[in-house]
Amino acid sequence: MKILLTGGAGFIGSHLAESLLDRRCRLVILDEFNDYYSPAVKERNLSPIADRRGLKIVRGAIGNRELLRDLFGAGKFDLIVHLAARAGVRPSLIDPLLYQEVNVGGTLALLEAAREFGVGRMVFASSSSVYGDNPDSPWKEDLTDLKPLSPYGVTKLAGEALCRIYNRSFGIKITALRFFTAYGPRQRPDMAIHKFARLIRDGKEVPVYGDGTSQRDYTFIGDIIKGVLAAIDGDLDWEAVNLGSGRRVLLSDVLEILGRLLSKPVAKKYLPDQPGDAPATWADLGKARRLLGYRPETELSRGLEEFVSWFERESLK
Ligand SMILES: NC(=O)c1ccc[n+]([C@@H]2O[C@H](COP(=O)([O-])OP(=O)(O)OC[C@H]3O[C@@H](n4cnc5c(N)ncnc54)[C@H](O)[C@@H]3O)[C@@H](O)[C@H]2O)c1
């Protein structure tokens, strides 16, 4: 199987790339190695697989239509796994136009290339952010009252809507996966768990926004990857599917576990709520179980142990 993987140098993408190469897929990674966070981190993400057979790394933007035409013209892809995006929630309130250009415009450019070159399947990285702060939790995919709280969430919802149109109008089979806070080795440095770990290690105060009762459905990267592989194998026509852990965890519990694993005290600094953030996220996994056989297995404490041992190794570099 020949796969185009966008965003393959990132956190989720680099783990997925490894699994796809293990499956002996022929893989083309398209990534622009931008500086949303250090491009050197992205190079490191790919270093364990850079020389593997069957892998080609193309450095460029998903919105570059000429590049897409060259790539798609050079040999037919069986599948696109589209992970490339501007991925931060809060920065999307600072530069919303960039988010719409990459996450909406870039996704549309890829869908157009798929249509033009007859690629029949795509897996699209969507997000729990599409649910906003809908009170009807755990969130099911058939909720219709979706009001994202950030431009980022809106771009993911728009991406899903475009995928749906390309399914209905052009018959491209697309599964949109709504990821719920992925964590584990190589987690993006701007994400909460990684940021907290740095602050705790350095003996600095950890900012806690709101009253500390915020909750997240945290999903270990290994479980996310299993879900993406199941979506690749699932060959569904059009579906949006949650990939979470199905459990809500208090922020204070995450901090307590991190402090214990890092053998450091945790000093909290309470600050007002941040705009764009949902107070709680919680995935209903019924559809993922039914359609993809998805069953997350990693308990938070074990997943954080893996994260911290990776984090400590990285800190020594
Ligand atoms: N990590 C999470 O918890 C989470 C949760 C929900 C959704 N998602 C989605 O999953 C996907 C992967 O997230 P991640 O955490 O691995 O992010 P990441 O930032 O680590 O990876 C994204 C990759 O895309 C690349 N990229 C960005 N814009 C590009 C462009 N215009 N052209 C080519 N490449 C570009 C970046 O260089 C980066 O390597 C994203 O679509 C994100 O929105 C992630």
The ligand as an SDF file (V2000), in Angstrom:
LIG
                    3D

 44 48  0  0  0  0  0  0  0  0999 V2000
   -1.8550   16.0380   19.8520 N   0  0  0  0  0  0  0  0  0  0  0  0
   -3.1460   16.0810   20.1830 C   0  0  0  0  0  0  0  0  0  0  0  0
   -3.5360   15.8850   21.3590 O   0  0  0  0  0  0  0  0  0  0  0  0
   -4.1840   16.3440   19.1440 C   0  0  0  0  0  0  0  0  0  0  0  0
   -5.5370   16.4420   19.5730 C   0  0  0  0  0  0  0  0  0  0  0  0
   -6.5140   16.6770   18.6020 C   0  0  0  0  0  0  0  0  0  0  0  0
   -6.1570   16.7860   17.2730 C   0  0  0  0  0  0  0  0  0  0  0  0
   -4.8470   16.7160   16.8900 N   0  0  0  0  0  0  0  0  0  0  0  0
   -4.5220   16.8430   15.4850 C   0  0  0  0  0  0  0  0  0  0  0  0
   -3.6480   15.7920   15.1150 O   0  0  0  0  0  0  0  0  0  0  0  0
   -2.7150   16.2440   14.1330 C   0  0  0  0  0  0  0  0  0  0  0  0
   -1.2860   15.9820   14.5960 C   0  0  0  0  0  0  0  0  0  0  0  0
   -1.0740   16.6640   15.8220 O   0  0  0  0  0  0  0  0  0  0  0  0
    0.3390   16.6730   16.5620 P   0  0  0  0  0  0  0  0  0  0  0  0
    0.0880   16.8820   18.0020 O   0  0  0  0  0  0  0  0  0  0  0  0
    1.1450   15.5170   16.1010 O   0  0  0  0  0  0  0  0  0  0  0  0
    0.9380   18.0350   15.9840 O   0  0  0  0  0  0  0  0  0  0  0  0
    2.4250   18.3990   15.4780 P   0  0  0  0  0  0  0  0  0  0  0  0
    2.4620   19.8910   15.4140 O   0  0  0  0  0  0  0  0  0  0  0  0
    3.4420   17.7070   16.2990 O   0  0  0  0  0  0  0  0  0  0  0  0
    2.4520   17.7900   14.0200 O   0  0  0  0  0  0  0  0  0  0  0  0
    1.9340   18.4740   12.9020 C   0  0  0  0  0  0  0  0  0  0  0  0
    2.9890   18.4370   11.7950 C   0  0  0  0  0  0  0  0  0  0  0  0
    2.4160   19.0940   10.6570 O   0  0  0  0  0  0  0  0  0  0  0  0
    3.4150   19.8800   10.0550 C   0  0  0  0  0  0  0  0  0  0  0  0
    2.7550   20.9710    9.3220 N   0  0  0  0  0  0  0  0  0  0  0  0
    2.0610   21.9970    9.8580 C   0  0  0  0  0  0  0  0  0  0  0  0
    1.6040   22.7920    8.8710 N   0  0  0  0  0  0  0  0  0  0  0  0
    1.9950   22.2410    7.7030 C   0  0  0  0  0  0  0  0  0  0  0  0
    1.8260   22.5830    6.3380 C   0  0  0  0  0  0  0  0  0  0  0  0
    1.1580   23.6870    5.9790 N   0  0  0  0  0  0  0  0  0  0  0  0
    2.3600   21.7890    5.3920 N   0  0  0  0  0  0  0  0  0  0  0  0
    3.0590   20.6630    5.7400 C   0  0  0  0  0  0  0  0  0  0  0  0
    3.2560   20.2960    7.0210 N   0  0  0  0  0  0  0  0  0  0  0  0
    2.7390   21.0760    7.9880 C   0  0  0  0  0  0  0  0  0  0  0  0
    4.2710   20.3960   11.1970 C   0  0  0  0  0  0  0  0  0  0  0  0
    5.5830   20.7450   10.7620 O   0  0  0  0  0  0  0  0  0  0  0  0
    4.2680   19.2010   12.1550 C   0  0  0  0  0  0  0  0  0  0  0  0
    5.3940   18.3750   11.9480 O   0  0  0  0  0  0  0  0  0  0  0  0
   -3.0370   17.7080   13.9040 C   0  0  0  0  0  0  0  0  0  0  0  0
   -3.9140   17.8040   12.7980 O   0  0  0  0  0  0  0  0  0  0  0  0
   -3.7540   18.1150   15.1630 C   0  0  0  0  0  0  0  0  0  0  0  0
   -4.6110   19.2250   14.9460 O   0  0  0  0  0  0  0  0  0  0  0  0
   -3.8570   16.5040   17.8020 C   0  0  0  0  0  0  0  0  0  0  0  0
  1  2  1  0
  2  3  2  0
  2  4  1  0
  4  5  1  0
  4 44  2  0
  5  6  2  0
  6  7  1  0
  7  8  2  0
  8  9  1  0
  8 44  1  0
  9 10  1  0
  9 42  1  0
 10 11  1  0
 11 12  1  0
 11 40  1  0
 12 13  1  0
 13 14  1  0
 14 15  2  0
 14 16  1  0
 14 17  1  0
 17 18  1  0
 18 19  2  0
 18 20  1  0
 18 21  1  0
 21 22  1  0
 22 23  1  0
 23 24  1  0
 23 38  1  0
 24 25  1  0
 25 26  1  0
 25 36  1  0
 26 27  1  0
 26 35  1  0
 27 28  2  0
 28 29  1  0
 29 30  1  0
 29 35  2  0
 30 31  1  0
 30 32  2  0
 32 33  1  0
 33 34  2  0
 34 35  1  0
 36 37  1  0
 36 38  1  0
 38 39  1  0
 40 41  1  0
 40 42  1  0
 42 43  1  0
M  CHG  2   8   1  16  -1
M  END
$$$$
